[in-house]
Amino acid sequence: MTNIPTWTDIDLRIGAAYDLFGNGRTAVKGAAGRYMQQEALGFIENFNPQLAGSATAGRQTDTRTWRDLNGNDIAEESELGPTTNRSFGASRFRNPNPDVERAWQMLYNLSLQHELRPGIGLSFAYNRREYYDIGWTDNLAIALSDYTAIPVADPRGNGRTLNVYNLAAAKVGQVERPGHDLREEYAALQRL
């Protein structure tokens, strides 16, 4: 597989400062810029079947119960409980969404700075960060209806209950994961 993906981004940043009264003691400063998410090997290793189980491609694990029936402190196959990951040891190869966009952020800064006396100043600032094209992985083998709400007592002792959601036993370990970006999901929600 080649060009997974090939990004060519141009990101502009601009900033300005203005001496409000012309005496060098009060300044208004502002800046705006677009910043791309850094990607090294983590993104492409998610889609390389030869790297399944590498540190960045997500290690496949399985959690099982163990009862040491013969008391020898050695986990033997007959003493292990059922698997909690039906995909354990199977290939997790996925294909990336061909229209995936690189995640990016917009940063905005606006500040007012005033020198009270030499060496001491006062600043007021507004900073904003907006996120775009954030990626996620969706397990299509599991739906919201596969979870059952279980009310448990609120640990704060206020007499209320909290819902904890339990995945149906038949769905434990089922995995189907295409690559996505949040823009698709947002567009789909807007159409509803």
Contacts in CASP RR format, 6 or more apart in sequence:
PFRMAT RR
TARGET T0000
AUTHOR 0000-0000-0000
METHOD contacts of the structure
MODEL  1
MTNIPTWTDIDLRIGAAYDLFGNGRTAVKGAAGRYMQQEALGFIENFNPQ
LAGSATAGRQTDTRTWRDLNGNDIAEESELGPTTNRSFGASRFRNPNPDV
ERAWQMLYNLSLQHELRPGIGLSFAYNRREYYDIGWTDNLAIALSDYTAI
PVADPRGNGRTLNVYNLAAAKVGQVERPGHDLREEYAALQRL
1 47 0 8 1.000
1 48 0 8 1.000
4 43 0 8 1.000
4 44 0 8 1.000
4 47 0 8 1.000
4 96 0 8 1.000
5 43 0 8 1.000
5 96 0 8 1.000
5 100 0 8 1.000
5 102 0 8 1.000
7 36 0 8 1.000
7 39 0 8 1.000
7 102 0 8 1.000
9 36 0 8 1.000
9 102 0 8 1.000
9 104 0 8 1.000
11 33 0 8 1.000
11 34 0 8 1.000
11 35 0 8 1.000
11 36 0 8 1.000
11 104 0 8 1.000
12 33 0 8 1.000
12 34 0 8 1.000
13 31 0 8 1.000
13 32 0 8 1.000
13 33 0 8 1.000
13 34 0 8 1.000
14 31 0 8 1.000
14 32 0 8 1.000
14 33 0 8 1.000
15 29 0 8 1.000
15 30 0 8 1.000
15 31 0 8 1.000
15 32 0 8 1.000
16 29 0 8 1.000
16 30 0 8 1.000
16 31 0 8 1.000
17 27 0 8 1.000
17 28 0 8 1.000
17 29 0 8 1.000
17 30 0 8 1.000
18 27 0 8 1.000
18 28 0 8 1.000
18 29 0 8 1.000
19 26 0 8 1.000
19 27 0 8 1.000
20 26 0 8 1.000
20 27 0 8 1.000
20 28 0 8 1.000
20 112 0 8 1.000
24 115 0 8 1.000
25 114 0 8 1.000
25 115 0 8 1.000
26 112 0 8 1.000
26 113 0 8 1.000
26 114 0 8 1.000
26 115 0 8 1.000
27 112 0 8 1.000
27 113 0 8 1.000
27 114 0 8 1.000
28 110 0 8 1.000
28 111 0 8 1.000
28 112 0 8 1.000
29 109 0 8 1.000
29 110 0 8 1.000
29 111 0 8 1.000
29 112 0 8 1.000
29 113 0 8 1.000
30 109 0 8 1.000
30 110 0 8 1.000
30 111 0 8 1.000
31 107 0 8 1.000
31 108 0 8 1.000
31 109 0 8 1.000
32 106 0 8 1.000
32 107 0 8 1.000
32 108 0 8 1.000
32 109 0 8 1.000
33 106 0 8 1.000
33 107 0 8 1.000
33 108 0 8 1.000
34 104 0 8 1.000
34 105 0 8 1.000
34 106 0 8 1.000
34 107 0 8 1.000
35 104 0 8 1.000
35 105 0 8 1.000
35 106 0 8 1.000
35 107 0 8 1.000
36 102 0 8 1.000
36 103 0 8 1.000
36 104 0 8 1.000
37 102 0 8 1.000
37 103 0 8 1.000
37 104 0 8 1.000
37 105 0 8 1.000
39 102 0 8 1.000
41 56 0 8 1.000
42 56 0 8 1.000
42 57 0 8 1.000
45 51 0 8 1.000
45 54 0 8 1.000
45 56 0 8 1.000
45 57 0 8 1.000
46 56 0 8 1.000
46 57 0 8 1.000
46 58 0 8 1.000
46 94 0 8 1.000
46 96 0 8 1.000
46 137 0 8 1.000
46 179 0 8 1.000
47 93 0 8 1.000
47 94 0 8 1.000
47 95 0 8 1.000
47 96 0 8 1.000
48 57 0 8 1.000
49 91 0 8 1.000
49 92 0 8 1.000
49 93 0 8 1.000
51 57 0 8 1.000
52 58 0 8 1.000
52 60 0 8 1.000
52 91 0 8 1.000
52 92 0 8 1.000
52 93 0 8 1.000
53 59 0 8 1.000
53 60 0 8 1.000
57 92 0 8 1.000
60 85 0 8 1.000
60 87 0 8 1.000
60 88 0 8 1.000
60 89 0 8 1.000
60 92 0 8 1.000
61 85 0 8 1.000
61 88 0 8 1.000
62 83 0 8 1.000
62 84 0 8 1.000
62 85 0 8 1.000
62 88 0 8 1.000
63 84 0 8 1.000
63 85 0 8 1.000
64 80 0 8 1.000
64 81 0 8 1.000
64 82 0 8 1.000
64 83 0 8 1.000
64 84 0 8 1.000
65 80 0 8 1.000
65 81 0 8 1.000
66 75 0 8 1.000
66 79 0 8 1.000
66 80 0 8 1.000
66 81 0 8 1.000
67 79 0 8 1.000
67 81 0 8 1.000
68 74 0 8 1.000
68 75 0 8 1.000
68 79 0 8 1.000
69 78 0 8 1.000
69 79 0 8 1.000
70 76 0 8 1.000
70 79 0 8 1.000
83 173 0 8 1.000
84 172 0 8 1.000
84 173 0 8 1.000
85 172 0 8 1.000
85 173 0 8 1.000
86 172 0 8 1.000
86 173 0 8 1.000
86 174 0 8 1.000
86 175 0 8 1.000
87 173 0 8 1.000
87 174 0 8 1.000
87 175 0 8 1.000
92 175 0 8 1.000
92 177 0 8 1.000
94 177 0 8 1.000
94 178 0 8 1.000
94 179 0 8 1.000
95 178 0 8 1.000
95 179 0 8 1.000
96 179 0 8 1.000
97 178 0 8 1.000
97 179 0 8 1.000
97 180 0 8 1.000
97 181 0 8 1.000
97 184 0 8 1.000
99 181 0 8 1.000
99 184 0 8 1.000
100 135 0 8 1.000
100 179 0 8 1.000
100 180 0 8 1.000
100 181 0 8 1.000
101 133 0 8 1.000
101 181 0 8 1.000
101 183 0 8 1.000
102 133 0 8 1.000
103 131 0 8 1.000
103 132 0 8 1.000
103 133 0 8 1.000
103 134 0 8 1.000
103 135 0 8 1.000
103 181 0 8 1.000
104 131 0 8 1.000
104 132 0 8 1.000
104 133 0 8 1.000
105 129 0 8 1.000
105 130 0 8 1.000
105 131 0 8 1.000
105 132 0 8 1.000
106 128 0 8 1.000
106 129 0 8 1.000
106 130 0 8 1.000
106 132 0 8 1.000
107 127 0 8 1.000
107 128 0 8 1.000
107 129 0 8 1.000
108 126 0 8 1.000
108 127 0 8 1.000
108 128 0 8 1.000
108 129 0 8 1.000
109 125 0 8 1.000
109 126 0 8 1.000
109 127 0 8 1.000
109 128 0 8 1.000
110 125 0 8 1.000
110 126 0 8 1.000
111 123 0 8 1.000
111 124 0 8 1.000
111 125 0 8 1.000
111 126 0 8 1.000
112 123 0 8 1.000
112 124 0 8 1.000
112 125 0 8 1.000
113 121 0 8 1.000
113 122 0 8 1.000
113 123 0 8 1.000
114 121 0 8 1.000
114 122 0 8 1.000
114 123 0 8 1.000
115 121 0 8 1.000
116 122 0 8 1.000
132 183 0 8 1.000
133 181 0 8 1.000
133 182 0 8 1.000
133 183 0 8 1.000
134 181 0 8 1.000
134 182 0 8 1.000
135 179 0 8 1.000
135 180 0 8 1.000
135 181 0 8 1.000
135 182 0 8 1.000
136 179 0 8 1.000
136 180 0 8 1.000
136 181 0 8 1.000
136 182 0 8 1.000
136 185 0 8 1.000
137 177 0 8 1.000
137 179 0 8 1.000
137 180 0 8 1.000
138 177 0 8 1.000
138 178 0 8 1.000
138 179 0 8 1.000
138 180 0 8 1.000
139 174 0 8 1.000
139 175 0 8 1.000
139 176 0 8 1.000
139 177 0 8 1.000
140 176 0 8 1.000
140 177 0 8 1.000
140 178 0 8 1.000
141 171 0 8 1.000
141 174 0 8 1.000
141 175 0 8 1.000
141 176 0 8 1.000
142 167 0 8 1.000
142 171 0 8 1.000
142 174 0 8 1.000
146 167 0 8 1.000
146 168 0 8 1.000
146 171 0 8 1.000
147 165 0 8 1.000
147 166 0 8 1.000
147 167 0 8 1.000
147 168 0 8 1.000
148 165 0 8 1.000
148 166 0 8 1.000
148 168 0 8 1.000
149 163 0 8 1.000
149 164 0 8 1.000
149 165 0 8 1.000
150 163 0 8 1.000
150 164 0 8 1.000
150 165 0 8 1.000
150 166 0 8 1.000
151 161 0 8 1.000
151 162 0 8 1.000
151 163 0 8 1.000
151 164 0 8 1.000
152 161 0 8 1.000
152 162 0 8 1.000
152 163 0 8 1.000
152 164 0 8 1.000
153 159 0 8 1.000
153 161 0 8 1.000
153 162 0 8 1.000
154 160 0 8 1.000
154 161 0 8 1.000
154 162 0 8 1.000
END
